[in-house]
């Protein structure tokens, strides 16, 4: 593939095509999912940059619906994993089984589990055991799965969309910090507005609407991912991202007072990577081929809210990670 940033006219054509495809994906998802603009953008962004996304909300706000709509708008394989306490790692990874040929010869063959699809929905991930949750780690990070002595590559592109309900804690297994950090972005779905609720009623209690159509295939997604990484960002903005990440660490002198008081662990280097990649997507959508400060500010919350881990006092005071991120951004503004 030629470098889409090498020629100005070619570059603009590629950026315009990216915007058109992204908007078409958003419009087609909107035929089934009402509102939830941030969640839709987060899922599409994660898919286009090779990351994974965690969706969180109380029941009934469309987490599962959003994830199940993806295979209707992209030409990729899809599998859903309904997470339960008795789910075992082999149920999601796969296992070796004995196969017998017509001649009576028996061999061991690996039967792939649902993790080998391009799009994987891990529904209610915090309801399954840590042992099974950990089975996702290698898949999400390495895009490969090791069983016994063999390693099996996963298809590309590869996206895990996990959902969890923050209201119900009984019988759940909170995600380990190492696993949460594997998610590029975290989107929190909001309750619908009165107008959106009316539209939901119309779509769900009347004859079915037009089904979404497929917009892109796997090859096109990989092309879009390559274009995102070619978007430029100045050294000044890179330094600002570093200062934001450091300010999320309570032991750093640059951390604002709320962070020092309520945070146990701050964002990892993956948080910086997530901010930059999400900001590059937003820059393209805004019609620019270079990241601006507003792109990074908009990307900060979905990239960092699951990486700012509260301490006991923060949990007791019900401090919002988004409010802590606001305090960091406010204390580390960048002159325009």
MOKA-V586537 format. One record per residue. N is the residue number from 1. RES is the residue in three letters. OMEGA is omega in whole degrees, 0 to 359 (none if undefined). D_FIRST is the distance of its C-alpha to the first C-alpha in Angstrom with 2 decimals. Layout:
BEGIN
n res omega d_first
N RES OMEGA D_FIRST
N RES OMEGA D_FIRST
END
This chain:
BEGIN
n res omega d_first
1 UNK 180 0.00
2 UNK 180 3.78
3 UNK 184 6.58
4 UNK 180 8.36
5 UNK 186 11.53
6 UNK 183 11.73
7 UNK 185 13.44
8 UNK 181 16.24
9 UNK 177 16.20
10 UNK 178 12.52
11 UNK 181 13.03
12 UNK 178 16.14
13 UNK 179 14.78
14 UNK 179 12.22
15 UNK 180 15.18
16 UNK 178 17.52
17 UNK 177 15.63
18 UNK 181 15.51
19 UNK 181 19.23
20 UNK 180 20.04
21 UNK 180 18.59
22 UNK 181 20.27
23 UNK 178 23.49
24 UNK 176 23.49
25 UNK 180 23.24
26 UNK 181 26.04
27 UNK 181 28.13
28 UNK 175 27.92
29 UNK 180 28.91
30 UNK 175 31.68
31 UNK 181 33.19
32 UNK 182 34.33
33 UNK 181 34.35
34 UNK 178 36.68
35 UNK 179 35.97
36 UNK 184 34.58
37 UNK 182 31.92
38 UNK 181 31.25
39 UNK 179 30.89
40 UNK 180 28.52
41 UNK 180 26.29
42 UNK 180 26.51
43 UNK 180 25.52
44 UNK 179 22.48
45 UNK 179 21.48
46 UNK 180 21.95
47 UNK 186 19.91
48 UNK 179 16.91
49 UNK 176 17.08
50 UNK 179 18.03
51 UNK 180 21.74
52 UNK 187 24.99
53 UNK 177 27.72
54 UNK 179 31.52
55 UNK 182 33.51
56 UNK 174 37.17
57 UNK 170 40.03
58 UNK 182 43.40
59 UNK 170 43.54
60 UNK 183 42.81
61 UNK 170 40.31
62 UNK 180 37.31
63 UNK 182 35.41
64 UNK 180 35.24
65 UNK 179 34.80
66 UNK 181 31.69
67 UNK 181 30.10
68 UNK 178 31.24
69 UNK 183 29.77
70 UNK 181 26.16
71 UNK 176 25.83
72 UNK 182 27.21
73 UNK 176 24.36
74 UNK 183 21.36
75 UNK 181 20.92
76 UNK 177 21.36
77 UNK 185 24.29
78 UNK 173 27.03
79 UNK 178 30.12
80 UNK 175 32.91
81 UNK 176 35.07
82 UNK 188 38.45
83 UNK 179 39.54
84 UNK 182 43.22
85 UNK 183 45.41
86 UNK 178 45.72
87 UNK 183 42.00
88 UNK 179 41.23
89 UNK 180 38.05
90 UNK 179 38.03
91 UNK 182 38.01
92 UNK 181 34.54
93 UNK 188 33.03
94 UNK 183 34.64
95 UNK 175 37.14
96 UNK 178 38.21
97 UNK 178 40.54
98 UNK 178 42.75
99 UNK 181 41.76
100 UNK 179 44.30
101 UNK 177 43.55
102 UNK 179 45.89
103 UNK 178 47.52
104 UNK 180 48.41
105 UNK 182 46.03
106 UNK 178 44.81
107 UNK 173 41.53
108 UNK 176 39.79
109 UNK 181 36.51
110 UNK 176 34.39
111 UNK 186 34.28
112 UNK 177 31.43
113 UNK 184 32.49
114 UNK 179 31.06
115 UNK 182 28.83
116 UNK 173 26.42
117 UNK 176 25.27
118 UNK 180 22.12
119 UNK 182 24.53
120 UNK 174 27.80
121 UNK 174 30.75
122 UNK 187 33.31
123 UNK 182 36.18
124 UNK 185 38.96
125 UNK 182 37.44
126 UNK 176 40.45
127 UNK 178 42.77
128 UNK 188 41.69
129 UNK 176 42.86
130 UNK 180 41.24
131 UNK 179 40.80
132 UNK 175 38.58
133 UNK 182 36.84
134 UNK 178 35.90
135 UNK 178 34.22
136 UNK 190 31.42
137 UNK 182 30.84
138 UNK 180 28.88
139 UNK 184 26.84
140 UNK 186 25.96
141 UNK 188 25.26
142 UNK 185 23.92
143 UNK 177 22.32
144 UNK 179 24.65
145 UNK 178 28.30
146 UNK 177 30.89
147 UNK 185 33.88
148 UNK 181 36.57
149 UNK 183 34.87
150 UNK 176 31.66
151 UNK 183 28.39
152 UNK 178 26.37
153 UNK 176 22.75
154 UNK 181 22.28
155 UNK 175 19.73
156 UNK 355 16.67
157 UNK 183 16.73
158 UNK 182 20.29
159 UNK 171 22.80
160 UNK 173 26.51
161 UNK 180 28.71
162 UNK 178 32.20
163 UNK 173 35.28
164 UNK 181 38.64
165 UNK 184 41.92
166 UNK 184 43.51
167 UNK 186 46.95
168 UNK 179 47.85
169 UNK 181 48.22
170 UNK 179 50.81
171 UNK 179 49.39
172 UNK 180 45.95
173 UNK 181 44.15
174 UNK 182 42.51
175 UNK 177 39.01
176 UNK 182 38.98
177 UNK 179 37.58
178 UNK 180 35.04
179 UNK 178 33.78
180 UNK 182 33.79
181 UNK 178 31.60
182 UNK 181 28.87
183 UNK 180 28.40
184 UNK 185 25.97
185 UNK 172 28.10
186 UNK 179 31.54
187 UNK 177 32.60
188 UNK 182 36.31
189 UNK 183 37.14
190 UNK 174 39.97
191 UNK 182 42.91
192 UNK 173 42.51
193 UNK 178 44.29
194 UNK 180 47.14
195 UNK 179 44.98
196 UNK 178 42.22
197 UNK 177 44.90
198 UNK 178 46.33
199 UNK 178 42.97
200 UNK 178 42.59
201 UNK 180 46.04
202 UNK 184 45.23
203 UNK 187 42.13
204 UNK 181 43.82
205 UNK 178 47.33
206 UNK 180 46.68
207 UNK 184 44.99
208 UNK 178 41.29
209 UNK 178 38.81
210 UNK 180 35.71
211 UNK 175 33.25
212 UNK 178 29.75
213 UNK 180 26.96
214 UNK 184 23.53
215 UNK 185 20.80
216 UNK 174 17.51
217 UNK 183 16.51
218 UNK 180 15.03
219 UNK 180 11.47
220 UNK 178 11.75
221 UNK 178 13.48
222 UNK 175 10.87
223 UNK 179 8.41
224 UNK 178 11.62
225 UNK 178 12.42
226 UNK 180 9.47
227 UNK 180 10.59
228 UNK 184 14.14
229 UNK 178 13.91
230 UNK 177 12.84
231 UNK 185 16.07
232 UNK 173 18.69
233 UNK 184 22.16
234 UNK 176 25.11
235 UNK 179 27.10
236 UNK 179 30.11
237 UNK 176 28.58
238 UNK 178 27.36
239 UNK 178 30.99
240 UNK 177 32.25
241 UNK 178 30.25
242 UNK 181 31.82
243 UNK 178 35.23
244 UNK 180 34.87
245 UNK 179 33.99
246 UNK 181 36.88
247 UNK 176 39.21
248 UNK 180 38.70
249 UNK 186 40.41
250 UNK 182 44.20
251 UNK 180 45.14
252 UNK 179 43.32
253 UNK 180 45.57
254 UNK 181 43.10
255 UNK 176 43.26
256 UNK 185 45.28
257 UNK 179 48.56
258 UNK 179 47.44
259 UNK 180 44.73
260 UNK 183 47.27
261 UNK 192 49.70
262 UNK 187 47.71
263 UNK 176 44.58
264 UNK 177 44.62
265 UNK 177 41.01
266 UNK 184 38.34
267 UNK 177 34.56
268 UNK 174 32.55
269 UNK 176 29.46
270 UNK 177 27.49
271 UNK 177 29.15
272 UNK 178 27.63
273 UNK 181 24.13
274 UNK 178 24.79
275 UNK 185 26.19
276 UNK 181 23.27
277 UNK 178 20.57
278 UNK 179 22.81
279 UNK 179 23.57
280 UNK 176 19.97
281 UNK 180 19.76
282 UNK 178 23.11
283 UNK 178 22.12
284 UNK 181 19.40
285 UNK 179 21.99
286 UNK 177 24.52
287 UNK 181 22.55
288 UNK 176 21.72
289 UNK 177 18.75
290 UNK 182 21.01
291 UNK 175 23.13
292 UNK 182 26.83
293 UNK 181 29.86
294 UNK 176 30.49
295 UNK 180 27.14
296 UNK 178 28.18
297 UNK 180 31.68
298 UNK 181 30.58
299 UNK 188 28.38
300 UNK 185 31.25
301 UNK 178 33.36
302 UNK 181 30.97
303 UNK 189 29.44
304 UNK 189 32.84
305 UNK 178 35.57
306 UNK 180 35.31
307 UNK 174 35.07
308 UNK 187 38.29
309 UNK 183 40.87
310 UNK 171 44.41
311 UNK 184 47.49
312 UNK 180 50.73
313 UNK 179 51.99
314 UNK 177 48.80
315 UNK 181 48.98
316 UNK 180 52.69
317 UNK 180 52.22
318 UNK 179 49.35
319 UNK 179 47.19
320 UNK 175 43.93
321 UNK 178 40.78
322 UNK 178 39.50
323 UNK 177 42.65
324 UNK 177 42.06
325 UNK 176 38.53
326 UNK 180 40.12
327 UNK 178 42.58
328 UNK 181 39.89
329 UNK 180 37.96
330 UNK 181 41.28
331 UNK 184 42.34
332 UNK 177 39.11
333 UNK 180 38.31
334 UNK 181 36.27
335 UNK 182 37.79
336 UNK none 35.90
END
